Amino acid sequence: MTTETVTGLYDIYADAARSVREIEAIGIPRDDLSVIASHIDNGHAVAEENNAGPDAAIGTGVGVGLVARLGLLALPGMGPVMAAGWLATAVVGAGTRGNPRGVIGTLIGAGVGKEHANLFAEGIRRGGTLVTVRASDQQIDAVEAIMTRNHAVDLRSRGRIYREAGWKSFDVSGAPYTDAELAEERQRVRDLTPVL
């Protein structure tokens, strides 16, 4: 049985968290899931929904098993991110702590194309949440369906939006987005994203 890496980028943390719960429910082991989340400012909505405090939103969102592994990483170009799972472990374990090229390199090593890996890194920088799953051939369609149903970003459209604004690839030396820049970027992306 072969495995393949299936990756989804989410603008809204709650959508990513829902995907993780549903992916776990179809039998994907927690060791084959990874989450990297930047600017979890919308995690409060998850907490309110579950009558918990803001810090509990992270735990509620990704499930008890995966949350036990959540850790804070500071990645140049991305800023502070919450990370859990095999991707975070591979980046830190490879001695690339603090180097987002480690995220890109690890994704490429897992079979994600270079262009997509750069888009995923840029998406995290712009406040997104990345969910990465190692799935068997028999599970790929189900995982992709879960990600699509929970509003994973369409990478073709997102890449076009980024490139039209002058973006070429993820820049490790770029400054992390401020809250004001993130709000402006999210509005710009909403305005330019086609409604399906």
MIKOL-882408 format. One line per 4 residues: number of its first residue (from 0); their letters; for each residue x, y, z of C-alpha. Coordinates in steps of 0.1 Angstrom, whole numbers, plus 5000, padded with zeros to 4 digits. Layout:
N
NUM) A) X/Y/Z  ...;
***
This chain:
196
0) MTTE) 5000/5000/5000  5014/5034/4990  5008/5067/5007  5003/5101/4993;
4) TVTG) 5004/5136/5008  4971/5155/5007  4973/5191/5017  4947/5218/5022;
8) LYDI) 4951/5255/5030  4923/5272/5049  4915/5309/5054  4894/5301/5085;
12) YADA) 4908/5281/5113  4875/5266/5122  4872/5251/5087  4907/5235/5091;
16) ARSV) 4898/5222/5126  4865/5206/5113  4885/5189/5085  4910/5174/5110;
20) REIE) 4881/5160/5131  4864/5145/5101  4897/5131/5087  4904/5115/5121;
24) AIGI) 4869/5100/5120  4875/5081/5088  4905/5064/5104  4935/5084/5095;
28) PRDD) 4960/5080/5124  4970/5111/5142  5006/5104/5134  4997/5110/5097;
32) LSVI) 4981/5144/5103  4998/5178/5106  4986/5213/5113  5004/5246/5110;
36) ASHI) 4982/5276/5120  4991/5312/5118  4971/5340/5134  4944/5319/5150;
40) DNGH) 4924/5350/5157  4892/5334/5145  4897/5306/5171  4875/5325/5194;
44) AVAE) 4845/5316/5173  4853/5279/5179  4856/5285/5216  4823/5304/5219;
48) ENNA) 4806/5276/5200  4819/5251/5225  4815/5274/5256  4852/5273/5263;
52) GPDA) 4879/5299/5268  4900/5312/5239  4929/5290/5247  4906/5260/5246;
56) AIGT) 4897/5268/5210  4929/5254/5197  4924/5221/5216  4887/5219/5207;
60) GVGV) 4895/5225/5171  4921/5199/5164  4912/5172/5187  4927/5159/5220;
64) GLVA) 4953/5137/5204  4967/5162/5180  4965/5192/5205  4988/5173/5229;
68) RLGL) 5015/5179/5203  5008/5216/5195  5038/5238/5199  5048/5273/5191;
72) LALP) 5074/5278/5164  5087/5312/5152  5094/5310/5115  5111/5338/5096;
76) GMGP) 5087/5353/5070  5057/5336/5088  5061/5348/5124  5048/5327/5153;
80) VMAA) 5028/5296/5143  5011/5268/5162  5022/5235/5148  5015/5198/5155;
84) GWLA) 5021/5165/5137  5046/5150/5114  5053/5181/5093  5062/5201/5124;
88) TAVV) 5083/5172/5138  5101/5168/5105  5110/5205/5103  5123/5207/5139;
92) GAGT) 5139/5172/5137  5158/5181/5106  5175/5209/5124  5156/5235/5104;
96) RGNP) 5139/5252/5134  5131/5287/5125  5136/5282/5088  5104/5281/5067;
100) RGVI) 5124/5267/5038  5123/5236/5060  5085/5236/5057  5088/5240/5019;
104) GTLI) 5115/5214/5016  5096/5189/5038  5065/5193/5017  5084/5189/4985;
108) GAGV) 5101/5158/4999  5066/5144/5007  5055/5148/4971  5040/5183/4971;
112) GKEH) 5051/5202/4940  5074/5232/4945  5049/5258/4933  5022/5244/4957;
116) ANLF) 5047/5242/4986  5055/5279/4980  5018/5288/4979  5011/5269/5011;
120) AEGI) 5040/5287/5029  5027/5320/5016  4992/5311/5027  5004/5305/5062;
124) RRGG) 5023/5338/5062  4990/5355/5052  4972/5341/5082  4961/5307/5069;
128) TLVT) 4961/5272/5084  4977/5243/5066  4964/5207/5071  4986/5180/5057;
132) VRAS) 4977/5143/5056  4996/5112/5047  4968/5090/5032  4967/5056/5016;
136) DQQI) 4955/5052/4980  4921/5041/4994  4917/5072/5016  4928/5099/4992;
140) DAVE) 4894/5106/4977  4877/5107/5011  4903/5131/5025  4901/5154/4994;
144) AIMT) 4863/5154/4997  4865/5164/5034  4889/5192/5026  4868/5205/4997;
148) RNHA) 4836/5204/5018  4852/5223/5046  4863/5252/5023  4900/5244/5015;
152) VDLR) 4914/5272/4993  4914/5266/4956  4952/5268/4949  4949/5277/4912;
156) SRGR) 4927/5307/4921  4947/5317/4951  4980/5315/4931  4965/5338/4904;
160) IYRE) 4954/5363/4931  4989/5363/4947  5007/5366/4913  4984/5395/4901;
164) AGWK) 4996/5414/4931  5033/5408/4922  5040/5377/4943  5065/5352/4928;
168) SFDV) 5074/5328/4956  5076/5326/4993  5103/5350/5006  5120/5337/5038;
172) SGAP) 5133/5373/5045  5098/5388/5042  5083/5404/5073  5053/5386/5089;
176) YTDA) 5020/5403/5083  5008/5427/5109  4971/5424/5121  4962/5454/5100;
180) ELAE) 4979/5440/5069  4962/5406/5075  4928/5422/5077  4934/5441/5045;
184) ERQR) 4948/5410/5027  4918/5388/5038  4894/5414/5025  4913/5417/4992;
188) VRDL) 4912/5379/4988  4875/5377/4996  4868/5404/4970  4888/5386/4943;
192) TPVL) 4878/5350/4951  4850/5337/4928  4819/5325/4946  4812/5288/4938;
***
